[in-house]
C-alpha cells in the first residue's frame, strides 16, 4: 500500500472489539499486545496436548523452550513430570514427549508437567504483556470461542508457527475461532479475514486439507500421523488453559 | 509446531524450484533472499502504477521512501517527473501522485519518474541481495508468471503490505502468480498454498472480495475507488519492470 493509506484496524476501531490474527510471532511487535486477550496457538502439538492435559486434571503445565530447561526441573528435585522430545522420540530420562496421547487422566491428573515447546514458549513469552493469555486448539474450540465472546476485550490470536514462519495449521485454527466470533460484533483485520477464508476452504476435512502442505511427508516420517488426527478433533474438551505466572492452569469459570 | 518438526520447505527442496511467499517485509529475514528471484508486490498502488508506467514507455522509475527524498531530485535540477502524495492528494509542487491514471503514455513516455512509496521501497530495499528483483501487479500477471516459469530459479513473492502488516490485496496477487506456477513443478511453502487458496476464494470478483477488508471504507474516503478498480485489471500490460541499480526499467526479453 502507498504510505498514506492506513489499512490497519486499530484496536476497538469503529467502536467494536477487534478480533485480530498475528500470523507468526515475528509480527507480534506490530501489535499493542497489552490491549488484547491473547490466544496462543501451536496446533501440532503443544497447545493441543496442553488443552488435553488440563482437561484431564493436570494441576499445571509449565512450558519451556529447551530440553535442558526441562531437565533442570529434575535436578531441582521437584516432583514434576517432564516432557521432552527430539526427532519424534522421547528423550532418554524423560517421562514422556509431546504426543497428546501421553496426557491422559491416568498419567496427568493432579500432576504438574514441564513441557518442552520452542515455538509455543516463544509465542507465550512475546505475549507476556497481554491482559490475559489463554491456550487454544481444535480440542477446545467452542468453549474457548464462547468464553472470548463473553469478555469485553480485543482478541489477538497468535499463531506460534515454526521458527517464526507462517504455517497453515495454526492459521486454520485462528480462522475457526474467527468463524465463531465474526457475527458477534468483532472488527476483523485482514489477517483474521484471511484466516477465516482459509478455514472455510479447509473445514470440511482439515486433515486432508493440511496434507497439501509441504510438511505432510515429514510428519509421516516422524510417525506422528495419529497425533495429527487427534489434534484435529473439534470440541473434545472444554477446559481453557490460562497463564498464571509461569504456569498454565485451568481457567475458573 | 513443536521444536523438532521442521515444516519449512528449503529452497530447491525435493529437487524442485521453490515458489514461496513472504507475507510481509517483516518476515524477509527468514528467507535466504540471495537464493531467489524476488517479485515485489504493492498492489494499491505503487507496483500497479510502476507496471503501467513502464508499459507506457517511461524510461525509468526511481522508487523512494519519503516525499522529502522525492523533492531532493528537484533540487538536483534533474529533469525528472516527481510523484508524491499525502492523504490521497498530490503534494504541492509535485507533478503527480500515485494514481495509475497519471502514468499514461502522454505523460511518461521517455521520462524518468521519481515515485514516493514507503512500503514498496522498504520491500525493495530488504530484497536487495536477490538474484533479480522484478515488479508484479495484476496488470502484468500472465507476462510475469510466464517469464518466472522460464527462469530456473526459486521464486519469492514479497508482499509489501502496510507498515509491515499483512494485507489481503498483495497476498491475493501472490496467490494469482502461484496459481499460474503451481502445475509447473514448483514446490510451494505454506504461505504460497494459503495465498493461492485465498486467490481461489476471491478470484471471481477480486474487487468485491477486497471490499470485505477493513480498509474498504478508508479507501472510499480517499476517493481512490477508480484507482482500485484500475489496479485489479488482469493482463492489461506485458512489460516486466526490473531493478537495475536504483532504477526500475523494462526487462529486455
Interface residues (C-beta under 8 A of the other chain):
Chain A: X1 X2 X3 X4 X5 X6 X7 X8 X9 X13 X23 X24 X26 X27 X30 X42 X43 X44 X45 X46 X65 X85 X86 X87 X88 X98 X116 X117 X118 X119 X160 X161 X162 X163 X164 X165 X166 X167 X168 X169 X170 X171 X187 X188 X189 X190 X191 X193 X194 X197 X198 X200 X201 X202 X212 X213 X214 X215 X218 X219 X222 X224
Chain B: X1 X2 X3 X4 X5 X6 X7 X8 X9 X13 X23 X24 X26 X27 X30 X42 X44 X45 X46 X65 X85 X86 X87 X88 X98 X116 X117 X118 X119 X160 X161 X162 X163 X164 X165 X166 X167 X168 X169 X170 X171 X187 X188 X189 X190 X191 X193 X194 X197 X198 X200 X201 X202 X212 X213 X214 X215 X218 X219 X222 X224
